[in-house]
Protein backbone atom coordinates (compact mmCIF):
# COMPACT_ATOMS: atom_id res chain seq x y z
CA UNK A 1 0.00 0.00 0.00
CA UNK A 2 1.36 3.41 -0.94
CA UNK A 3 0.63 6.45 1.20
CA UNK A 4 0.54 9.95 -0.21
CA UNK A 5 0.88 13.19 1.71
CA UNK A 6 -2.21 15.39 1.52
CA UNK A 7 -0.14 18.42 0.40
CA UNK A 8 0.03 16.94 -3.08
CA UNK A 9 3.66 15.85 -2.83
CA UNK A 10 4.14 12.28 -3.85
CA UNK A 11 6.11 10.09 -1.50
CA UNK A 12 7.05 6.61 -2.57
CA UNK A 13 7.50 4.20 0.31
CA UNK A 14 10.38 1.79 -0.09
CA UNK A 15 9.63 -1.85 0.36
CA UNK A 16 10.73 -2.90 3.80
CA UNK A 17 11.30 -6.49 2.72
CA UNK A 18 14.67 -7.61 1.49
CA UNK A 19 15.37 -10.14 -1.22
CA UNK A 20 16.28 -12.62 1.52
CA UNK A 21 12.84 -12.13 3.14
CA UNK A 22 11.09 -12.77 -0.15
CA UNK A 23 13.17 -15.87 -0.86
CA UNK A 24 12.36 -17.23 2.61
CA UNK A 25 8.67 -16.57 1.93
CA UNK A 26 8.82 -18.42 -1.37
CA UNK A 27 10.74 -21.33 0.16
CA UNK A 28 8.20 -21.60 2.95
CA UNK A 29 5.24 -21.74 0.58
CA UNK A 30 6.93 -24.26 -1.73
CA UNK A 31 7.78 -26.42 1.26
CA UNK A 32 4.26 -26.08 2.63
CA UNK A 33 2.75 -27.09 -0.69
CA UNK A 34 4.99 -30.15 -0.75
CA UNK A 35 4.01 -31.32 2.74
CA UNK A 36 0.33 -30.64 1.95
CA UNK A 37 0.64 -32.95 -1.03
CA UNK A 38 2.30 -35.61 1.13
CA UNK A 39 -0.53 -35.33 3.64
CA UNK A 40 -3.23 -35.53 0.96
CA UNK A 41 -1.57 -38.64 -0.48
CA UNK A 42 -1.58 -40.23 3.01
CA UNK A 43 2.21 -40.36 3.08
CA UNK A 44 2.33 -38.45 6.38
CA UNK A 45 -0.16 -38.11 9.22
CA UNK A 46 -1.90 -34.93 10.31
CA UNK A 47 0.33 -34.79 13.38
CA UNK A 48 3.45 -35.08 11.22
CA UNK A 49 2.12 -32.43 8.84
CA UNK A 50 1.54 -29.99 11.69
CA UNK A 51 4.93 -30.69 13.25
CA UNK A 52 6.79 -30.17 9.95
CA UNK A 53 4.80 -27.01 9.25
CA UNK A 54 5.64 -25.53 12.67
CA UNK A 55 9.32 -26.27 12.08
CA UNK A 56 9.17 -24.65 8.63
CA UNK A 57 7.58 -21.54 10.11
CA UNK A 58 10.42 -21.33 12.64
CA UNK A 59 13.07 -21.91 9.97
CA UNK A 60 11.80 -19.72 7.12
CA UNK A 61 10.02 -17.00 9.17
CA UNK A 62 7.40 -16.15 6.53
CA UNK A 63 6.07 -12.60 6.57
CA UNK A 64 2.61 -13.65 7.74
CA UNK A 65 3.89 -16.19 10.27
CA UNK A 66 1.91 -14.64 13.13
CA UNK A 67 -1.30 -15.58 11.32
CA UNK A 68 -0.13 -19.09 10.52
CA UNK A 69 0.44 -20.29 14.09
mmCIF file of the N, C-alpha and C atoms, coordinates in Angstrom:
data_MODEL
# 
_entry.id   MODEL 
# 
loop_
_atom_site.group_PDB 
_atom_site.id 
_atom_site.type_symbol 
_atom_site.label_atom_id 
_atom_site.label_alt_id 
_atom_site.label_comp_id 
_atom_site.label_asym_id 
_atom_site.label_entity_id 
_atom_site.label_seq_id 
_atom_site.pdbx_PDB_ins_code 
_atom_site.Cartn_x 
_atom_site.Cartn_y 
_atom_site.Cartn_z 
_atom_site.occupancy 
_atom_site.B_iso_or_equiv 
_atom_site.pdbx_formal_charge 
_atom_site.auth_seq_id 
_atom_site.auth_comp_id 
_atom_site.auth_asym_id 
_atom_site.auth_atom_id 
_atom_site.pdbx_PDB_model_num 
ATOM 1   N N  . UNK A 1 1  ? 0.842  -1.170  0.000  1.00 0.00 ? 1  UNK A N  1 
ATOM 2   C CA . UNK A 1 1  ? 0.000  0.000   0.000  1.00 0.00 ? 1  UNK A CA 1 
ATOM 3   C C  . UNK A 1 1  ? 0.890  1.236   0.000  1.00 0.00 ? 1  UNK A C  1 
ATOM 4   N N  . UNK A 1 2  ? 0.597  2.169   -0.875 1.00 0.00 ? 2  UNK A N  1 
ATOM 5   C CA . UNK A 1 2  ? 1.357  3.411   -0.935 1.00 0.00 ? 2  UNK A CA 1 
ATOM 6   C C  . UNK A 1 2  ? 0.553  4.506   -0.251 1.00 0.00 ? 2  UNK A C  1 
ATOM 7   N N  . UNK A 1 3  ? 1.257  5.356   0.481  1.00 0.00 ? 3  UNK A N  1 
ATOM 8   C CA . UNK A 1 3  ? 0.627  6.452   1.203  1.00 0.00 ? 3  UNK A CA 1 
ATOM 9   C C  . UNK A 1 3  ? 1.113  7.759   0.602  1.00 0.00 ? 3  UNK A C  1 
ATOM 10  N N  . UNK A 1 4  ? 0.177  8.647   0.336  1.00 0.00 ? 4  UNK A N  1 
ATOM 11  C CA . UNK A 1 4  ? 0.540  9.953   -0.212 1.00 0.00 ? 4  UNK A CA 1 
ATOM 12  C C  . UNK A 1 4  ? 0.251  11.032  0.826  1.00 0.00 ? 4  UNK A C  1 
ATOM 13  N N  . UNK A 1 5  ? 1.103  12.052  0.829  1.00 0.00 ? 5  UNK A N  1 
ATOM 14  C CA . UNK A 1 5  ? 0.878  13.192  1.713  1.00 0.00 ? 5  UNK A CA 1 
ATOM 15  C C  . UNK A 1 5  ? -0.263 14.033  1.145  1.00 0.00 ? 5  UNK A C  1 
ATOM 16  N N  . UNK A 1 6  ? -1.082 14.588  1.995  1.00 0.00 ? 6  UNK A N  1 
ATOM 17  C CA . UNK A 1 6  ? -2.211 15.390  1.518  1.00 0.00 ? 6  UNK A CA 1 
ATOM 18  C C  . UNK A 1 6  ? -1.809 16.691  0.830  1.00 0.00 ? 6  UNK A C  1 
ATOM 19  N N  . UNK A 1 7  ? -0.567 17.167  1.012  1.00 0.00 ? 7  UNK A N  1 
ATOM 20  C CA . UNK A 1 7  ? -0.140 18.421  0.397  1.00 0.00 ? 7  UNK A CA 1 
ATOM 21  C C  . UNK A 1 7  ? 0.023  18.300  -1.115 1.00 0.00 ? 7  UNK A C  1 
ATOM 22  N N  . UNK A 1 8  ? -0.123 17.130  -1.649 1.00 0.00 ? 8  UNK A N  1 
ATOM 23  C CA . UNK A 1 8  ? 0.032  16.945  -3.075 1.00 0.00 ? 8  UNK A CA 1 
ATOM 24  C C  . UNK A 1 8  ? 1.402  16.427  -3.462 1.00 0.00 ? 8  UNK A C  1 
ATOM 25  N N  . UNK A 1 9  ? 2.344  16.391  -2.533 1.00 0.00 ? 9  UNK A N  1 
ATOM 26  C CA . UNK A 1 9  ? 3.661  15.851  -2.830 1.00 0.00 ? 9  UNK A CA 1 
ATOM 27  C C  . UNK A 1 9  ? 3.575  14.334  -2.794 1.00 0.00 ? 9  UNK A C  1 
ATOM 28  N N  . UNK A 1 10 ? 4.152  13.729  -3.797 1.00 0.00 ? 10 UNK A N  1 
ATOM 29  C CA . UNK A 1 10 ? 4.143  12.279  -3.848 1.00 0.00 ? 10 UNK A CA 1 
ATOM 30  C C  . UNK A 1 10 ? 5.324  11.733  -3.058 1.00 0.00 ? 10 UNK A C  1 
ATOM 31  N N  . UNK A 1 11 ? 5.045  10.738  -2.265 1.00 0.00 ? 11 UNK A N  1 
ATOM 32  C CA . UNK A 1 11 ? 6.106  10.086  -1.504 1.00 0.00 ? 11 UNK A CA 1 
ATOM 33  C C  . UNK A 1 11 ? 5.991  8.592   -1.746 1.00 0.00 ? 11 UNK A C  1 
ATOM 34  N N  . UNK A 1 12 ? 7.031  8.040   -2.303 1.00 0.00 ? 12 UNK A N  1 
ATOM 35  C CA . UNK A 1 12 ? 7.051  6.610   -2.565 1.00 0.00 ? 12 UNK A CA 1 
ATOM 36  C C  . UNK A 1 12 ? 7.688  5.921   -1.377 1.00 0.00 ? 12 UNK A C  1 
ATOM 37  N N  . UNK A 1 13 ? 6.983  4.938   -0.843 1.00 0.00 ? 13 UNK A N  1 
ATOM 38  C CA . UNK A 1 13 ? 7.503  4.204   0.311  1.00 0.00 ? 13 UNK A CA 1 
ATOM 39  C C  . UNK A 1 13 ? 8.311  3.026   -0.195 1.00 0.00 ? 13 UNK A C  1 
ATOM 40  N N  . UNK A 1 14 ? 9.531  2.908   0.298  1.00 0.00 ? 14 UNK A N  1 
ATOM 41  C CA . UNK A 1 14 ? 10.378 1.788   -0.090 1.00 0.00 ? 14 UNK A CA 1 
ATOM 42  C C  . UNK A 1 14 ? 9.831  0.510   0.531  1.00 0.00 ? 14 UNK A C  1 
ATOM 43  N N  . UNK A 1 15 ? 10.016 -0.559  -0.176 1.00 0.00 ? 15 UNK A N  1 
ATOM 44  C CA . UNK A 1 15 ? 9.634  -1.848  0.359  1.00 0.00 ? 15 UNK A CA 1 
ATOM 45  C C  . UNK A 1 15 ? 10.540 -2.167  1.543  1.00 0.00 ? 15 UNK A C  1 
ATOM 46  N N  . UNK A 1 16 ? 9.935  -2.592  2.622  1.00 0.00 ? 16 UNK A N  1 
ATOM 47  C CA . UNK A 1 16 ? 10.731 -2.895  3.804  1.00 0.00 ? 16 UNK A CA 1 
ATOM 48  C C  . UNK A 1 16 ? 11.215 -4.335  3.814  1.00 0.00 ? 16 UNK A C  1 
ATOM 49  N N  . UNK A 1 17 ? 10.888 -5.101  2.792  1.00 0.00 ? 17 UNK A N  1 
ATOM 50  C CA . UNK A 1 17 ? 11.301 -6.494  2.722  1.00 0.00 ? 17 UNK A CA 1 
ATOM 51  C C  . UNK A 1 17 ? 12.515 -6.638  1.815  1.00 0.00 ? 17 UNK A C  1 
ATOM 52  N N  . UNK A 1 18 ? 13.466 -7.396  2.279  1.00 0.00 ? 18 UNK A N  1 
ATOM 53  C CA . UNK A 1 18 ? 14.673 -7.614  1.495  1.00 0.00 ? 18 UNK A CA 1 
ATOM 54  C C  . UNK A 1 18 ? 14.464 -8.809  0.567  1.00 0.00 ? 18 UNK A C  1 
ATOM 55  N N  . UNK A 1 19 ? 15.423 -8.984  -0.311 1.00 0.00 ? 19 UNK A N  1 
ATOM 56  C CA . UNK A 1 19 ? 15.374 -10.138 -1.218 1.00 0.00 ? 19 UNK A CA 1 
ATOM 57  C C  . UNK A 1 19 ? 15.423 -11.434 -0.411 1.00 0.00 ? 19 UNK A C  1 
ATOM 58  N N  . UNK A 1 20 ? 16.188 -11.427 0.657  1.00 0.00 ? 20 UNK A N  1 
ATOM 59  C CA . UNK A 1 20 ? 16.282 -12.616 1.521  1.00 0.00 ? 20 UNK A CA 1 
ATOM 60  C C  . UNK A 1 20 ? 14.913 -12.954 2.144  1.00 0.00 ? 20 UNK A C  1 
ATOM 61  N N  . UNK A 1 21 ? 14.172 -11.920 2.573  1.00 0.00 ? 21 UNK A N  1 
ATOM 62  C CA . UNK A 1 21 ? 12.842 -12.130 3.142  1.00 0.00 ? 21 UNK A CA 1 
ATOM 63  C C  . UNK A 1 21 ? 11.907 -12.767 2.111  1.00 0.00 ? 21 UNK A C  1 
ATOM 64  N N  . UNK A 1 22 ? 11.972 -12.255 0.899  1.00 0.00 ? 22 UNK A N  1 
ATOM 65  C CA . UNK A 1 22 ? 11.090 -12.768 -0.151 1.00 0.00 ? 22 UNK A CA 1 
ATOM 66  C C  . UNK A 1 22 ? 11.456 -14.194 -0.549 1.00 0.00 ? 22 UNK A C  1 
ATOM 67  N N  . UNK A 1 23 ? 12.749 -14.505 -0.566 1.00 0.00 ? 23 UNK A N  1 
ATOM 68  C CA . UNK A 1 23 ? 13.175 -15.874 -0.859 1.00 0.00 ? 23 UNK A CA 1 
ATOM 69  C C  . UNK A 1 23 ? 12.722 -16.829 0.232  1.00 0.00 ? 23 UNK A C  1 
ATOM 70  N N  . UNK A 1 24 ? 12.818 -16.401 1.492  1.00 0.00 ? 24 UNK A N  1 
ATOM 71  C CA . UNK A 1 24 ? 12.361 -17.227 2.609  1.00 0.00 ? 24 UNK A CA 1 
ATOM 72  C C  . UNK A 1 24 ? 10.862 -17.469 2.504  1.00 0.00 ? 24 UNK A C  1 
ATOM 73  N N  . UNK A 1 25 ? 10.122 -16.439 2.112  1.00 0.00 ? 25 UNK A N  1 
ATOM 74  C CA . UNK A 1 25 ? 8.669  -16.569 1.933  1.00 0.00 ? 25 UNK A CA 1 
ATOM 75  C C  . UNK A 1 25 ? 8.354  -17.597 0.846  1.00 0.00 ? 25 UNK A C  1 
ATOM 76  N N  . UNK A 1 26 ? 9.029  -17.482 -0.272 1.00 0.00 ? 26 UNK A N  1 
ATOM 77  C CA . UNK A 1 26 ? 8.817  -18.425 -1.370 1.00 0.00 ? 26 UNK A CA 1 
ATOM 78  C C  . UNK A 1 26 ? 9.186  -19.848 -0.949 1.00 0.00 ? 26 UNK A C  1 
ATOM 79  N N  . UNK A 1 27 ? 10.320 -19.999 -0.298 1.00 0.00 ? 27 UNK A N  1 
ATOM 80  C CA . UNK A 1 27 ? 10.740 -21.329 0.158  1.00 0.00 ? 27 UNK A CA 1 
ATOM 81  C C  . UNK A 1 27 ? 9.747  -21.927 1.137  1.00 0.00 ? 27 UNK A C  1 
ATOM 82  N N  . UNK A 1 28 ? 9.200  -21.096 2.016  1.00 0.00 ? 28 UNK A N  1 
ATOM 83  C CA . UNK A 1 28 ? 8.195  -21.598 2.952  1.00 0.00 ? 28 UNK A CA 1 
ATOM 84  C C  . UNK A 1 28 ? 6.976  -22.117 2.197  1.00 0.00 ? 28 UNK A C  1 
ATOM 85  N N  . UNK A 1 29 ? 6.454  -21.334 1.273  1.00 0.00 ? 29 UNK A N  1 
ATOM 86  C CA . UNK A 1 29 ? 5.239  -21.739 0.576  1.00 0.00 ? 29 UNK A CA 1 
ATOM 87  C C  . UNK A 1 29 ? 5.464  -22.951 -0.323 1.00 0.00 ? 29 UNK A C  1 
ATOM 88  N N  . UNK A 1 30 ? 6.630  -23.068 -0.929 1.00 0.00 ? 30 UNK A N  1 
ATOM 89  C CA . UNK A 1 30 ? 6.929  -24.261 -1.727 1.00 0.00 ? 30 UNK A CA 1 
ATOM 90  C C  . UNK A 1 30 ? 7.020  -25.495 -0.834 1.00 0.00 ? 30 UNK A C  1 
ATOM 91  N N  . UNK A 1 31 ? 7.670  -25.334 0.304  1.00 0.00 ? 31 UNK A N  1 
ATOM 92  C CA . UNK A 1 31 ? 7.782  -26.425 1.259  1.00 0.00 ? 31 UNK A CA 1 
ATOM 93  C C  . UNK A 1 31 ? 6.412  -26.814 1.797  1.00 0.00 ? 31 UNK A C  1 
ATOM 94  N N  . UNK A 1 32 ? 5.597  -25.810 2.104  1.00 0.00 ? 32 UNK A N  1 
ATOM 95  C CA . UNK A 1 32 ? 4.259  -26.076 2.630  1.00 0.00 ? 32 UNK A CA 1 
ATOM 96  C C  . UNK A 1 32 ? 3.398  -26.812 1.605  1.00 0.00 ? 32 UNK A C  1 
ATOM 97  N N  . UNK A 1 33 ? 3.503  -26.419 0.371  1.00 0.00 ? 33 UNK A N  1 
ATOM 98  C CA . UNK A 1 33 ? 2.752  -27.095 -0.693 1.00 0.00 ? 33 UNK A CA 1 
ATOM 99  C C  . UNK A 1 33 ? 3.179  -28.557 -0.787 1.00 0.00 ? 33 UNK A C  1 
ATOM 100 N N  . UNK A 1 34 ? 4.467  -28.798 -0.678 1.00 0.00 ? 34 UNK A N  1 
ATOM 101 C CA . UNK A 1 34 ? 4.992  -30.151 -0.752 1.00 0.00 ? 34 UNK A CA 1 
ATOM 102 C C  . UNK A 1 34 ? 4.463  -31.018 0.391  1.00 0.00 ? 34 UNK A C  1 
ATOM 103 N N  . UNK A 1 35 ? 4.498  -30.502 1.623  1.00 0.00 ? 35 UNK A N  1 
ATOM 104 C CA . UNK A 1 35 ? 4.014  -31.320 2.736  1.00 0.00 ? 35 UNK A CA 1 
ATOM 105 C C  . UNK A 1 35 ? 2.491  -31.470 2.703  1.00 0.00 ? 35 UNK A C  1 
ATOM 106 N N  . UNK A 1 36 ? 1.785  -30.488 2.140  1.00 0.00 ? 36 UNK A N  1 
ATOM 107 C CA . UNK A 1 36 ? 0.334  -30.644 1.948  1.00 0.00 ? 36 UNK A CA 1 
ATOM 108 C C  . UNK A 1 36 ? 0.053  -31.803 1.000  1.00 0.00 ? 36 UNK A C  1 
ATOM 109 N N  . UNK A 1 37 ? 0.811  -31.854 -0.072 1.00 0.00 ? 37 UNK A N  1 
ATOM 110 C CA . UNK A 1 37 ? 0.643  -32.952 -1.029 1.00 0.00 ? 37 UNK A CA 1 
ATOM 111 C C  . UNK A 1 37 ? 0.935  -34.303 -0.383 1.00 0.00 ? 37 UNK A C  1 
ATOM 112 N N  . UNK A 1 38 ? 1.983  -34.363 0.425  1.00 0.00 ? 38 UNK A N  1 
ATOM 113 C CA . UNK A 1 38 ? 2.299  -35.607 1.127  1.00 0.00 ? 38 UNK A CA 1 
ATOM 114 C C  . UNK A 1 38 ? 1.154  -36.017 2.056  1.00 0.00 ? 38 UNK A C  1 
ATOM 115 N N  . UNK A 1 39 ? 0.583  -35.052 2.741  1.00 0.00 ? 39 UNK A N  1 
ATOM 116 C CA . UNK A 1 39 ? -0.534 -35.333 3.638  1.00 0.00 ? 39 UNK A CA 1 
ATOM 117 C C  . UNK A 1 39 ? -1.752 -35.826 2.856  1.00 0.00 ? 39 UNK A C  1 
ATOM 118 N N  . UNK A 1 40 ? -2.059 -35.154 1.765  1.00 0.00 ? 40 UNK A N  1 
ATOM 119 C CA . UNK A 1 40 ? -3.230 -35.534 0.961  1.00 0.00 ? 40 UNK A CA 1 
ATOM 120 C C  . UNK A 1 40 ? -3.072 -36.906 0.317  1.00 0.00 ? 40 UNK A C  1 
ATOM 121 N N  . UNK A 1 41 ? -1.841 -37.308 0.084  1.00 0.00 ? 41 UNK A N  1 
ATOM 122 C CA . UNK A 1 41 ? -1.573 -38.643 -0.478 1.00 0.00 ? 41 UNK A CA 1 
ATOM 123 C C  . UNK A 1 41 ? -1.432 -39.711 0.615  1.00 0.00 ? 41 UNK A C  1 
ATOM 124 N N  . UNK A 1 42 ? -1.688 -39.322 1.859  1.00 0.00 ? 42 UNK A N  1 
ATOM 125 C CA . UNK A 1 42 ? -1.579 -40.226 3.011  1.00 0.00 ? 42 UNK A CA 1 
ATOM 126 C C  . UNK A 1 42 ? -0.165 -40.756 3.220  1.00 0.00 ? 42 UNK A C  1 
ATOM 127 N N  . UNK A 1 43 ? 0.816  -39.980 2.851  1.00 0.00 ? 43 UNK A N  1 
ATOM 128 C CA . UNK A 1 43 ? 2.207  -40.362 3.080  1.00 0.00 ? 43 UNK A CA 1 
ATOM 129 C C  . UNK A 1 43 ? 2.670  -39.947 4.478  1.00 0.00 ? 43 UNK A C  1 
ATOM 130 N N  . UNK A 1 44 ? 2.039  -38.881 5.014  1.00 0.00 ? 44 UNK A N  1 
ATOM 131 C CA . UNK A 1 44 ? 2.332  -38.448 6.378  1.00 0.00 ? 44 UNK A CA 1 
ATOM 132 C C  . UNK A 1 44 ? 1.008  -38.217 7.106  1.00 0.00 ? 44 UNK A C  1 
ATOM 133 N N  . UNK A 1 45 ? 1.051  -38.312 8.413  1.00 0.00 ? 45 UNK A N  1 
ATOM 134 C CA . UNK A 1 45 ? -0.158 -38.114 9.216  1.00 0.00 ? 45 UNK A CA 1 
ATOM 135 C C  . UNK A 1 45 ? -0.401 -36.627 9.456  1.00 0.00 ? 45 UNK A C  1 
ATOM 136 N N  . UNK A 1 46 ? -1.571 -36.309 9.986  1.00 0.00 ? 46 UNK A N  1 
ATOM 137 C CA . UNK A 1 46 ? -1.896 -34.927 10.308 1.00 0.00 ? 46 UNK A CA 1 
ATOM 138 C C  . UNK A 1 46 ? -0.944 -34.387 11.364 1.00 0.00 ? 46 UNK A C  1 
ATOM 139 N N  . UNK A 1 47 ? -0.613 -35.203 12.337 1.00 0.00 ? 47 UNK A N  1 
ATOM 140 C CA . UNK A 1 47 ? 0.326  -34.793 13.379 1.00 0.00 ? 47 UNK A CA 1 
ATOM 141 C C  . UNK A 1 47 ? 1.700  -34.482 12.782 1.00 0.00 ? 47 UNK A C  1 
ATOM 142 N N  . UNK A 1 48 ? 2.166  -35.324 11.876 1.00 0.00 ? 48 UNK A N  1 
ATOM 143 C CA . UNK A 1 48 ? 3.455  -35.081 11.219 1.00 0.00 ? 48 UNK A CA 1 
ATOM 144 C C  . UNK A 1 48 ? 3.404  -33.808 10.376 1.00 0.00 ? 48 UNK A C  1 
ATOM 145 N N  . UNK A 1 49 ? 2.299  -33.628 9.655  1.00 0.00 ? 49 UNK A N  1 
ATOM 146 C CA . UNK A 1 49 ? 2.124  -32.431 8.839  1.00 0.00 ? 49 UNK A CA 1 
ATOM 147 C C  . UNK A 1 49 ? 2.241  -31.177 9.696  1.00 0.00 ? 49 UNK A C  1 
ATOM 148 N N  . UNK A 1 50 ? 1.522  -31.166 10.812 1.00 0.00 ? 50 UNK A N  1 
ATOM 149 C CA . UNK A 1 50 ? 1.543  -29.995 11.694 1.00 0.00 ? 50 UNK A CA 1 
ATOM 150 C C  . UNK A 1 50 ? 2.930  -29.752 12.282 1.00 0.00 ? 50 UNK A C  1 
ATOM 151 N N  . UNK A 1 51 ? 3.601  -30.824 12.668 1.00 0.00 ? 51 UNK A N  1 
ATOM 152 C CA . UNK A 1 51 ? 4.930  -30.689 13.252 1.00 0.00 ? 51 UNK A CA 1 
ATOM 153 C C  . UNK A 1 51 ? 5.919  -30.125 12.230 1.00 0.00 ? 51 UNK A C  1 
ATOM 154 N N  . UNK A 1 52 ? 5.901  -30.655 11.011 1.00 0.00 ? 52 UNK A N  1 
ATOM 155 C CA . UNK A 1 52 ? 6.794  -30.166 9.947  1.00 0.00 ? 52 UNK A CA 1 
ATOM 156 C C  . UNK A 1 52 ? 6.489  -28.713 9.631  1.00 0.00 ? 52 UNK A C  1 
ATOM 157 N N  . UNK A 1 53 ? 5.206  -28.380 9.572  1.00 0.00 ? 53 UNK A N  1 
ATOM 158 C CA . UNK A 1 53 ? 4.800  -27.014 9.247  1.00 0.00 ? 53 UNK A CA 1 
ATOM 159 C C  . UNK A 1 53 ? 5.287  -26.033 10.313 1.00 0.00 ? 53 UNK A C  1 
ATOM 160 N N  . UNK A 1 54 ? 5.149  -26.390 11.583 1.00 0.00 ? 54 UNK A N  1 
ATOM 161 C CA . UNK A 1 54 ? 5.644  -25.528 12.669 1.00 0.00 ? 54 UNK A CA 1 
ATOM 162 C C  . UNK A 1 54 ? 7.155  -25.308 12.552 1.00 0.00 ? 54 UNK A C  1 
ATOM 163 N N  . UNK A 1 55 ? 7.873  -26.388 12.239 1.00 0.00 ? 55 UNK A N  1 
ATOM 164 C CA . UNK A 1 55 ? 9.325  -26.274 12.078 1.00 0.00 ? 55 UNK A CA 1 
ATOM 165 C C  . UNK A 1 55 ? 9.680  -25.383 10.883 1.00 0.00 ? 55 UNK A C  1 
ATOM 166 N N  . UNK A 1 56 ? 8.922  -25.500 9.809  1.00 0.00 ? 56 UNK A N  1 
ATOM 167 C CA . UNK A 1 56 ? 9.168  -24.653 8.632  1.00 0.00 ? 56 UNK A CA 1 
ATOM 168 C C  . UNK A 1 56 ? 8.898  -23.186 8.940  1.00 0.00 ? 56 UNK A C  1 
ATOM 169 N N  . UNK A 1 57 ? 7.881  -22.921 9.730  1.00 0.00 ? 57 UNK A N  1 
ATOM 170 C CA . UNK A 1 57 ? 7.579  -21.538 10.113 1.00 0.00 ? 57 UNK A CA 1 
ATOM 171 C C  . UNK A 1 57 ? 8.736  -20.978 10.930 1.00 0.00 ? 57 UNK A C  1 
ATOM 172 N N  . UNK A 1 58 ? 9.272  -21.782 11.836 1.00 0.00 ? 58 UNK A N  1 
ATOM 173 C CA . UNK A 1 58 ? 10.416 -21.334 12.636 1.00 0.00 ? 58 UNK A CA 1 
ATOM 174 C C  . UNK A 1 58 ? 11.649 -21.092 11.768 1.00 0.00 ? 58 UNK A C  1 
ATOM 175 N N  . UNK A 1 59 ? 11.867 -21.991 10.810 1.00 0.00 ? 59 UNK A N  1 
ATOM 176 C CA . UNK A 1 59 ? 13.067 -21.905 9.975  1.00 0.00 ? 59 UNK A CA 1 
ATOM 177 C C  . UNK A 1 59 ? 12.992 -20.761 8.962  1.00 0.00 ? 59 UNK A C  1 
ATOM 178 N N  . UNK A 1 60 ? 11.891 -20.678 8.223  1.00 0.00 ? 60 UNK A N  1 
ATOM 179 C CA . UNK A 1 60 ? 11.795 -19.720 7.124  1.00 0.00 ? 60 UNK A CA 1 
ATOM 180 C C  . UNK A 1 60 ? 11.283 -18.346 7.549  1.00 0.00 ? 60 UNK A C  1 
ATOM 181 N N  . UNK A 1 61 ? 10.589 -18.260 8.678  1.00 0.00 ? 61 UNK A N  1 
ATOM 182 C CA . UNK A 1 61 ? 10.024 -17.003 9.166  1.00 0.00 ? 61 UNK A CA 1 
ATOM 183 C C  . UNK A 1 61 ? 9.257  -16.261 8.065  1.00 0.00 ? 61 UNK A C  1 
ATOM 184 N N  . UNK A 1 62 ? 8.162  -16.847 7.563  1.00 0.00 ? 62 UNK A N  1 
ATOM 185 C CA . UNK A 1 62 ? 7.400  -16.149 6.529  1.00 0.00 ? 62 UNK A CA 1 
ATOM 186 C C  . UNK A 1 62 ? 6.812  -14.845 7.076  1.00 0.00 ? 62 UNK A C  1 
ATOM 187 N N  . UNK A 1 63 ? 6.532  -13.927 6.196  1.00 0.00 ? 63 UNK A N  1 
ATOM 188 C CA . UNK A 1 63 ? 6.070  -12.596 6.567  1.00 0.00 ? 63 UNK A CA 1 
ATOM 189 C C  . UNK A 1 63 ? 4.789  -12.659 7.388  1.00 0.00 ? 63 UNK A C  1 
ATOM 190 N N  . UNK A 1 64 ? 3.892  -13.549 7.043  1.00 0.00 ? 64 UNK A N  1 
ATOM 191 C CA . UNK A 1 64 ? 2.613  -13.647 7.744  1.00 0.00 ? 64 UNK A CA 1 
ATOM 192 C C  . UNK A 1 64 ? 2.625  -14.751 8.801  1.00 0.00 ? 64 UNK A C  1 
ATOM 193 N N  . UNK A 1 65 ? 3.776  -15.060 9.347  1.00 0.00 ? 65 UNK A N  1 
ATOM 194 C CA . UNK A 1 65 ? 3.890  -16.190 10.274 1.00 0.00 ? 65 UNK A CA 1 
ATOM 195 C C  . UNK A 1 65 ? 3.013  -16.046 11.509 1.00 0.00 ? 65 UNK A C  1 
ATOM 196 N N  . UNK A 1 66 ? 2.747  -14.818 11.955 1.00 0.00 ? 66 UNK A N  1 
ATOM 197 C CA . UNK A 1 66 ? 1.906  -14.641 13.135 1.00 0.00 ? 66 UNK A CA 1 
ATOM 198 C C  . UNK A 1 66 ? 0.491  -15.167 12.883 1.00 0.00 ? 66 UNK A C  1 
ATOM 199 N N  . UNK A 1 67 ? 0.037  -15.083 11.658 1.00 0.00 ? 67 UNK A N  1 
ATOM 200 C CA . UNK A 1 67 ? -1.301 -15.577 11.321 1.00 0.00 ? 67 UNK A CA 1 
ATOM 201 C C  . UNK A 1 67 ? -1.330 -17.082 11.116 1.00 0.00 ? 67 UNK A C  1 
ATOM 202 N N  . UNK A 1 68 ? -0.195 -17.675 10.845 1.00 0.00 ? 68 UNK A N  1 
ATOM 203 C CA . UNK A 1 68 ? -0.135 -19.093 10.521 1.00 0.00 ? 68 UNK A CA 1 
ATOM 204 C C  . UNK A 1 68 ? -0.095 -19.986 11.751 1.00 0.00 ? 68 UNK A C  1 
ATOM 205 N N  . UNK A 1 69 ? 0.312  -19.472 12.886 1.00 0.00 ? 69 UNK A N  1 
ATOM 206 C CA . UNK A 1 69 ? 0.437  -20.294 14.090 1.00 0.00 ? 69 UNK A CA 1 
ATOM 207 C C  . UNK A 1 69 ? -0.855 -20.483 14.804 1.00 0.00 ? 69 UNK A C  1 
# 
